C-alpha cells in the first residue's frame, strides 16, 4: 500500500460532503454515541460502491447514461429531502429531547442512503482504485479489496472524529436557539448545494 494512496484517501474523506454533514448533525443534536452510529452507517453506504467497483458493475454504471441518471437523480432528490427536513427541524439537526428519539437503526438507514445514492462514489472507486492496482498483478482482486477496506476504515475514523468534536460542543450550541437556527439553515443550504452539485455531474 503506497503513501500516495493513503494521502489521497485522507484528502477525499476529510473533504466535507453529505456524510460529513449528517455525522456532524448527529453529534450536535444527539451526542457522541449517535455520531459514531451515523459514521458507521455512512461507512456501510460505501460497501455497494466498493462491490460494484470490484465486480465491474461500476463500469456498467459509467457506460449506461440511463442507469447513471437514475441513480444520480435519486441522490439529488434525497439530498433535497434532507435539506427540507433540516429546515423543518425534523432532519439532520433535529434536537431530540422527547421520550422516543431516533433509533440507531433509523440513523444507520439514513446514513446508508446518503452514500448509496451517490453515483460519484462508484465512479470514484472505478477510476481511483485501479490506479493503485497493477493490471498484471495476479493478486489484483485481493489488493483492490484491501485498498477498499482501508478507504472505509479511514472514512469511519475521520467521520467519528468529526462527530465526536460536534458532540463536544453540543451543549454550547443547542442552548443557544439563534445559533441552532443559523446552523439549521446552513446545513439545509449545504445539503441543497450538494444536491445541485450532484445534478451537474456528468459521467
N, C-alpha and C positions, 0 to 999 in steps of 0.2 A: 504494500500500500504506500503510495507516494505522498510526500508532504504537500504536493500541489493539490492532490485530491482533498486532503483534509482542510487546507486553507480555503479552497473554492467552496467546499461544502459548508464551512462555517460562515462564509460571506453570504451564501444563498439563504441559509437558515436564519441568520441574525436579521436579515433584511425584513422589515415589517410587512406582514401580509394579513390575510383574513384569519389564519390560525393564530397568529400572534395577538391580534385584536381580541379574538374570542377568549384566549387564555388570560390576557390582561383583565378583561371584563370579569371573568370568573374569579380571579384573585381579588379584584377590587370589591366585588359585591357579595361574594360567598366565602372568601377566605382561602388560606393556603391549600387545604385539602381539595377544595373544588378546582383550584388552578392546576393541581397535579393531575386530577381526573381529566380535566379539559386537555392538558398536554398529552396525556395518554391517548385520548380519543383522536386528537389531531394526528398523532403518530400512526395510529391504526389506519387512518384515512390514506396513508401513503401506500399501504400494502397492495391495494388493487392496481395502483400505478406501477409499483415495483413488479408485480406479477405480469402485468401487461408488457412491460419492457423486456422481461426475461423470456417470456413465451413468444414475443414478436407481435403481440396484439397492438402494441403502440404504433407499429409500422402501418397496420391497417387503419388505425385511427388517424394517423398523419396523412395517409393516402386518400381516405374517403372524406370528401367535403361534407357529405350529409351527416356521417357519424360525428365528425368533429363539431359541426354546427349544433347538433342536438345536445351534445354534452356541454358545449360552451354556453348555450343559451339557458340550459337548466342551471348552470353555475351562476350566470348573471341573475336569473330570477331569484335564486336562493340568497345571493348577496343583497339584492334589493329588498327582499323579505326581511333579512336580518337588520337592514338599515331602518325599515319601517317599524319593526318590533322594538328596536332600541329606542327610537323616538317615542314610542307609546309606553315606554317603561316596562315592557314585558319581555325584552330580549336580553342581549349580552350584558347590559348594565342595569338590570332589574335587581334592586337591593331586596333580598328575601328576609323578611322578618316574621312571616306568618308561620303557622304550625306545620305546613306541608311544603317545604322548599323543594326545588327541582331535584329529582333523584340523580344518582350517579349515572344511571342508565340513560336518562334524558340528556345529561350533559355530554356523555360519550357519543350518543347518536348524533346530536347537533354538531359536535366537533368533527366526527367522521364525514358527515355530509358536506361540511365546509371544504374539506380537502378532496373528497372523492369526486365532487362536481367541478373540479378544476382541470381541464384538459391540458393546461400548460405543464402540470406535473408529469403527465405521461410523456409529453414531448421532451421535457427536461430529462427524464430518465432515458428516453430513447436516444437523445442527442448527446447527453452529458456522459453517461456511464461508459459507452463504447470507446471514448477517448482514452480511458484508463485500462482498457482490456485489449491486449494484442489479439488481432484477428486469427493468428496462427497458434494461439495458446491452447493446448489440449484441455486445460482446466478453465476455459473461458467462463463457462456457466457457474461453477463454484465461486470464481473470483467476482463475477457480477453480483452474485447473491451476497457475498461478503461485503462488497462495497455498498450495496443497498442497505444492508443491516447497519453498517457504520453510519450511513446517512440518517437512518431512522433513530439511532442512538443519539447522535448529535442533535437532531431535531427535538427529541424528548428532553434532553438535558438543558438545551437553551430555552425551550418553552417553559420548563419548570422554573428556571432562574427568573424569567420574565414574570411568571405568575406569582412566585414567592415574593418578589420585590413589590408587586402590586398589592399583595396581601399585607405586606409590612406597613404600607402607607394607607391601608384601608380605613383605619379609624380616623385619620386626618381628613379623609376625603368625604366619606358618607355622612360625617357630622356637619358638613357644610353644603346645604342644598344648592347654593349658587354654583359651587364647583361641580357638583353632580350634574346639574343641568347643562353646564358648559361641556363637560366630558361626554355626556349622553349625545349631545348634538355633534360633537367632534367625532365620536365613534360612528354615529349614523352616517355622517358625511364621508368618513373613511370607507365604510362598507359600500356606500353608493359609488364612490370614486373607483374602488377596486372592481365593482361590477361594470362600470363604464370602461375601465381599462381592459377587462376581460373581453368585453363585447367587441373591442377594436383589435383583438389579437387575430392574426392571420396564421394559417398553417405554415 
